């Protein structure tokens, strides 16, 4: 899914946090600013897998959550606090919400030596 360039998006190689800072399963949000531009992203951990997504609901274009935990109460899905939509952690695909064909916008991250970095 195409998104316009965001000058606040962190460049590749930015260290976000240690994997161990996230519960299993768990999530954490990140906020970057460049002038008036803002980039909000989140990472989700399930076992050894870590995925990154923009903190933006594709249905309503608002933040999934403001801070803290982005997972559903059962810890199986990324959760939109605005209208309770659910997205699979594995690929961001909507499984419960107004448009099941939508999915979260990917934010590429990788794990190196126990830490999560932007790609």
C-alpha positions as CSV (number, residue, x, y, z in Angstrom):
1,X,0.0,0.0,0.0
2,X,1.5,3.3,-1.1
3,X,2.0,6.1,1.5
4,X,3.6,9.5,0.8
5,X,7.2,10.1,2.1
6,X,7.4,11.3,5.6
7,X,10.4,13.4,6.5
8,X,10.1,12.3,10.2
9,X,10.5,8.6,9.3
10,X,13.7,7.4,10.9
11,X,16.5,6.3,8.6
12,X,17.7,2.7,8.3
13,X,19.8,1.5,11.2
14,X,18.2,3.4,14.1
15,X,18.2,1.3,17.2
16,X,14.7,1.2,18.7
17,X,15.0,-1.0,21.8
18,X,16.1,-4.4,23.0
19,X,13.8,-7.3,22.1
20,X,13.7,-8.2,25.8
21,X,12.0,-4.9,26.6
22,X,8.9,-6.3,24.9
23,X,6.8,-9.0,26.6
24,X,6.1,-12.1,24.6
25,X,3.7,-11.4,23.1
26,X,4.1,-7.6,23.5
27,X,4.3,-4.3,21.7
28,X,5.8,-0.9,21.9
29,X,5.2,2.4,20.2
30,X,7.8,4.9,18.8
31,X,7.4,8.6,17.9
32,X,9.7,10.7,15.8
33,X,9.5,14.4,14.8
34,X,11.1,16.4,12.0
35,X,9.9,20.0,11.9
36,X,6.1,19.7,11.8
37,X,6.1,16.1,10.5
38,X,5.5,13.2,12.8
39,X,6.1,9.5,12.4
40,X,4.4,7.1,14.7
41,X,5.3,3.4,14.5
42,X,5.0,0.3,16.6
43,X,6.7,-3.0,16.9
44,X,5.1,-6.3,17.9
45,X,6.8,-9.4,19.3
46,X,5.4,-12.9,19.2
47,X,8.1,-15.4,20.2
48,X,11.2,-14.8,18.1
49,X,9.3,-12.8,15.5
50,X,9.2,-9.0,15.6
51,X,7.2,-7.0,13.1
52,X,6.9,-3.2,12.6
53,X,3.8,-1.3,11.5
54,X,2.8,2.3,11.3
55,X,0.6,3.4,14.2
56,X,-2.2,4.2,11.8
57,X,-5.5,2.5,11.4
58,X,-6.1,1.9,7.6
59,X,-9.9,2.2,8.1
60,X,-10.0,5.6,9.7
61,X,-6.5,7.0,9.3
62,X,-6.1,7.7,13.1
63,X,-3.6,6.2,15.5
64,X,-4.3,2.7,16.6
65,X,-3.3,3.7,20.1
66,X,-1.5,6.6,21.8
67,X,1.1,4.7,23.8
68,X,1.8,1.5,25.6
69,X,0.3,-1.8,24.5
70,X,-1.2,-2.2,21.0
71,X,-2.4,-5.8,21.4
72,X,-5.9,-7.1,21.9
73,X,-6.9,-8.3,25.4
74,X,-6.2,-11.9,24.3
75,X,-2.8,-10.8,23.0
76,X,-3.3,-12.4,19.6
77,X,-4.0,-9.3,17.4
78,X,-2.9,-5.7,16.9
79,X,-5.9,-3.7,18.2
80,X,-7.3,-0.4,17.1
81,X,-8.5,1.4,20.3
82,X,-10.6,3.8,18.2
83,X,-13.1,1.2,16.9
84,X,-11.9,-2.2,18.1
85,X,-10.7,-3.5,14.7
86,X,-8.3,-6.5,14.9
87,X,-5.2,-7.1,12.7
88,X,-3.1,-10.2,12.4
89,X,0.4,-9.7,13.9
90,X,1.9,-11.9,11.1
91,X,1.0,-9.6,8.2
92,X,-1.2,-6.8,9.5
93,X,-4.3,-8.1,7.6
94,X,-7.7,-7.0,9.1
95,X,-9.7,-9.9,10.6
96,X,-12.4,-7.8,12.4
97,X,-13.4,-4.3,11.3
98,X,-15.2,-2.2,8.8
99,X,-13.1,-3.4,5.8
100,X,-11.6,-6.8,6.0
101,X,-9.6,-6.2,2.8
102,X,-7.5,-3.5,4.6
103,X,-4.2,-4.1,6.4
104,X,-1.7,-2.2,8.5
105,X,1.1,-0.3,6.8
106,X,4.3,-2.1,7.2
107,X,7.3,-0.4,8.9
108,X,10.4,-2.6,8.1
109,X,12.4,-3.5,11.2
110,X,15.0,-6.2,12.0
111,X,16.5,-7.9,15.0
112,X,20.3,-7.8,15.3
113,X,22.2,-9.0,18.4
114,X,19.1,-8.8,20.6
115,X,18.0,-5.3,19.5
116,X,15.4,-4.0,17.1
117,X,16.5,-1.7,14.3
118,X,14.8,0.2,11.5
119,X,15.5,-1.1,8.0
